[in-house]
Amino acid sequence: MCLNPCKDLSAKTLKCQTKKTAILISCFDWYVNRLKYIDKYLQDRGYSTLVLISDFNHSIKKNDTHLNYVKNLRYIHVPQYEKNVSVRRLWSHWYFTRKIRYFIENKKPDFVYCLVPPNSLVKGLVILKKKQGFRLVFDVIDLWPESFPKNCTNSYPFSVWRNYRDLYIDKADCIVLECEYYMRILSKYVDSDKVNVLRLIKKSLPIVNKVTLNKDSINLCYLGSINSLIDIEKICSIVRVLKKIKLVRVKIIGDGEKKDEYIKSLKKEDVDVEYYGKIFDDTEKQKIFADCHFGINIYKSSIEVGLTMKSVDYFQMGIPIINSISGDTREFVKKYGVGINMEDIEESVVVDFLNSMEDRKAKVVSVFNEFISEYNIENRLAFLDKLI
């Protein structure tokens, strides 16, 4: 397999241009929910931009080039992998980093905006920044290995993996965090003056307030990967509380290695389970979840995460959450009343919440519009002005 990126990228992208040049990088499919907004912001300010993304879709574990319609986007071919925690995955990310480094050495951009993980990009780009002097922004969208089970985080090679980030990240001109919670983890490595928080970005759904709720049952929904990070026993314990109030139904969109165990455990609790498989269209997901009272956002306590993609998706659909994670999500629930935190789950609390569901759903929409919706994205990206 050749490491020469010029075989993947057209010669047209290598032309010298009079405009300042910016390269945006992501090993994952985060263009629609993040990079496209950075891309437009830079273009509006006179930059010629190029977006580099891995051609491997982590969600479906296949090569995927569905963004070919984006004129300034180029896919980087990388090795495939099947397991989330595997040497093969580390190799794929290292390979991506190598290709990115080769390309930037050739292109010599003025500005680089890079989503992290993989952590190997942090070390690689800092070394290049010292040589070439471009402005560098790291956008931390996940913490590795902290978001993996605890038995992984301190062992080799995960300790080395973490150091690729921790020992180099502060050399960037700016660090963007996907949630405020990440600053608690990175504070001893990062100068707080360099940090800006930019949460996940989503479009509003036009029918988000036009849902009807079944009064004969409590309907829960689960969206996303069904893997070893979620706490199935905790979810079942919540179901046992809710069953004392009404019949419980659970709608599931997603897939993963724990799917069968998850569904089997719910059925043991006499829950009516509707499984829909993988669905990626936001409108279709909303139709399925339209009669749901709560979205399930329950993870194992060892997982370090402050704001999950699934909680953002629930908020986009106007659905309150039952939540176990700390950080930003816990504060949203506590401060704005957009759900119930795990430690507060009891019959009286749930009944009170259900009785005020119309008001609660309105609060969910309000939180989504203020902190996540794309409508105020210009203001949220204004921190970039001092760098470009």
ABEGO torsion letter per residue (X at the ends): XBABAAAABBAAAABBBABBBBBBBBABBAAAAAAAAAAAAAAAAGBBBBBBBBABBAAAGBBBAAAAABAABBBBBBBBBABABBAAAAAAAAAAAAAAAAAAAAAGBABBBBBOOBAAAAAAAAAAAAAAGBBBBBBBABBOAAABBAAAAABOAAAAAAAAAAAAAAABABBBBABAAAAAAAAAABBAAABBBBBBBBBBBAAAABBBBBAABBBBBBBEBBBAABBAAAAAAAAAAAAAABBBBBBBBEBEAAAAAAAAAAAAAGBBBBBAEBBABAAAAAAAAAABABBBBBBBAABBBABBAAAAAAAAAGBBBBBABBEAAAAAAAAAGAEBBAAABBAAAAAAAAAAAAAAAAAAAAAAAAAABAAAAAAAAAAAAAAX
